[in-house]
Amino acid sequence: MNPIPENKIHCRDALRFTEGMPSESVDLVICDGPYGVTTHEWDQVANIQEFNLGLIERFSRVMKPGAALYLFGKCDCVDFVDYRPFLDLATKIVWYQPSRLAQGRRSYTNNYDIICYFTKGRVDQFNLDDIRVAQLVELEHRRRCENVPSVKNGRYGKTAFNEKGKNPGDVWGDIKQLTYKSKELLSRELLNTVQKPEKLIERLVRASSSEGDLVYDPFCGSGTVPAVCTRLNRRFVACEQNPEYAKIARQRIKATAKAERQLSLL
């Protein structure tokens, strides 16, 4: 297969586009595709688990050994299907949003999305120092805890307080969803369903790729992943079937590249 042109938005169907990509060519996949829960045409999926299983199989082929996949969805997005022949599920990250306005009438309101973190075999890179968050425990209290005999002599006795910050863990409540007042929101139509915060995508990109790596975004929407990759010096391949979204994404990438050039001249 011929190499796919990089650093551009391909206005194509994601499934067919992925099938045409070279094997073991991608360092990271970030997939924010259908959730199967809204009335949008692009979200009409008969069975979201089977749909995601098909994605996982396709992504596994194009991912390099040790590469990572972040797959967005709701709590059951990969339940009831066997993804193990293709990728390993390292963890499910909970993106916690307590400020959501929807109020359940017969059950509890859903206040989180899931980001499934898959790897192709043993993970090649996890850049913890690039994604550390502030410690929530005072230094003196942490040091006292470290000296407790059961901790000091236990399994995690060598774990020490790191002044650079801590691992963000698998529940992320520090990154808020976009609102109508968010400066980076491109249009109201994109709110919540299409456009994710750059800060959220940046954490994924920084954690699982390095400068010069190739990131694949099969459902790029308004171009958040390509914009972040442009800013962080990652190569990208992006696909978006909706011509209007693809146009927005291209304009966004150009604006981001221009801003980065101006910063480099300062």
N, C-alpha and C positions, 0 to 999 in steps of 0.2 A: 504494500500500500504506500502511496505517496504521502509525504509529510503534510499535515494540515497547516495552512497559513496561520501564523501566530499574531497575537496582539490586534485582533479585529473581531467584530461581531458577525457571526454567520447567521443569516436569517433562514433557518432550516428547522425541520422537525428533529427534536433531540435524539429520538431513538434511532432513526436512520443515520443521523450525523455520527453518532457514537459508533455505529457498526462500521463506518468508513474510516475510523481513526486507526493509526498503526498500533500494534500490540506493544505493551510495556513501554509507553512513551510519556506517561504523565506522572508527576511527582505528588500531586495532590488533587483531589476532586472535592468541590463544594457544591452540593446539590440541594437547592431550595426550590423543589418542584411542586407538583400537586400534593395537596393534603387530603383531598377527597371529602371535604366537609362543607365547602361553600357552594353558592349557586353560579359562580363564574364558569363560563364555558371551558376555560383551560383547566378547571379543577374537577371536571366530570370524569371520574374514574370508577369503573364498576366495582373493583376490589383493590383497595389501596395496598394491601399486603402483597398480593400477587404482582401488582404493578411495580412496587419497590423491589421485589425479588428479581424481576426482569432487569431493572436498573442495576442492581448490585452485580448480577451476572455480567452485564455489558461492561460496567466500570472495572470489574476485576480483570478483564482482558487487557484494557488499555493502561492499567496502573502498573508501575514498576514494582518489583519486589520490595517490600518495606514501605510502600506508599500508604497514604491515609485517605479515607473518604469520610466526609461529614454530610450526613443525610438528615435533612429537616423533616419534621412531621409532628403528628399528635402521638398520644401515649401508646397507641397500639399499631404504630406505622410499620413495624416489622414483626409483629406477633403472628403466630400461627403459620409461619413459613420457615423453611430450613435454608438459611443463608450460609451455613457452615462450609459447604463444598466450595464456596467462592471467596469469602472474606471472614475475618475474625472480628467479632463485636467486642471491642475493648471496654466501652462503657456507654451509657446513655446520659448525656448532659441535659439537665433541666434548665431551661431558660425561663426564669420565674418572673411573672408580670402581675403583681398584686393590684395594680391600678386599672386593670381592664374593667370596662363599664358593664359588660354583660352580667346579668344576675340570673342564676338558675332558678326555675320555679318548682321543679320536681326533683332536682339533684343539685350537687355542688357545682358552682361556677368553675369552668376551666381557666386556671390562672397561669398556665405554662405551656410552652412548646418543648418538643424533644429534639435534640440534635444527636443522632446516633454516630458514634465515633468508631469507624471500622478501620482495620489495617489489613494489608496483604502480607500475611506472615509476621515475622518479627519487625516491629516498627523501626524504620530507618533513622528517623529523627523526631525528637520532641524537645523543642527549644524552651525549656522552663524559664530560664532567666529572662526571656523576651516577653513573658506574659504574667510575671508575678504580680500579685495584688497586695494591697496594704495588709499588714498584720492586724488582726482584730483583738489580739491579746497583748497586754502591756508586757514589756520586756522583762521586768523584774518578776512578774507573776509567772511568765513562761520559764524563766531560769529556776525558780523555786520548784516548778512542776518537774523539770528535767532532773532535779536532784532527788526526787522521791525514789527510794530503792526499787520499787516495783517497775518504775519507768526506766531508771538508769540501768538496771540489770535485765530488762526485758527485751523483746524483739526489736523495738524501735529506740533502743537506748542511745544510738548514735545520731538520732535526729536532733538537730540544733536549730536555735532561733536564727533566722536569716534576715539581716537588716534590709536587704533588698526587697523583701516581701515574701509572700507565701504562694504555694500552688493555689490556683483559683478554685480547685475542686470540681465537683460535677453538678453543683447547683449555682447558677449564675443569676443573682439578683441585682448586681451592680451596674448592669447595662440595661437601660430602659428602652422600651419600644418607642418608635417615632410618634409624634403627635402632630396635630395641625399647625402647631407653632414651631415645630422643628425646622431649623434653618436648612438642613440638608434634604428635607422632603421636597421632591420634584413636582408632585401634583397630589391632590386629594384622592384621586382614583387609585394611587399606588399605596396608600396608607394601610399598614398592617398585613395586607395579603401579598403584595409584590415587593415592596422596598424594605430591606432590613437596615438597621443602623450600621454605619461604617465601623464603628467601634467593635461591634460583635464580629463582623467578618474579619477585621484586622487581627483579632485574637486568634482566630482559626488559622489564618495565613501565617502569622508569626510563629505559631506553635509548631506547625507541621510542614514548613518549607523554609528555604533559604534564598537569598538573592540569586537570581538567575534560574531558579527552578520553574518548571512548567505547571501551571494551575489550570484545571479544566472546570468550566462552569456550564453545564448543559441547559440550564433554565435561567439565563442571566437577567431577565426582566429589565429593570431600569439601569443595570450595569454596576451594581455595588461591588461585586467581586472584581471585575476588570478595573474599576477605578482604584480600589485598594491595591491591587497588584501593580498598577501603574505607579502609584505613590511609593510602594515598598520595593520597587525594582524586581518584580517577578514577571516572568513571561506568562501569557495566558492564551487559552483558546476558549471562546465563548460562543454559545448558541442561543438564539431566541427566535421563536416562530412568529411572534406578533410583530409585524412591521413597524407599528407605532412605538412599541417598547424598544425595538432594536434601534430606531432613530434616536430616541431619548438616550439610550446607552452610548451610542457613538458620540453624541454631542457632549455627554458627560465625560467620556474618556479624553476627548480633545481638550476640554476645559481643565481637567486634572493635569494632563501633560503640560499644558501651558503654564499652569500655576507652579508646577514643579520646576520648570525651566526658569521661571522668574525667581523662585527661591534660591536656585543654584547660583544666580548672578549677584545675590546680595552679599 
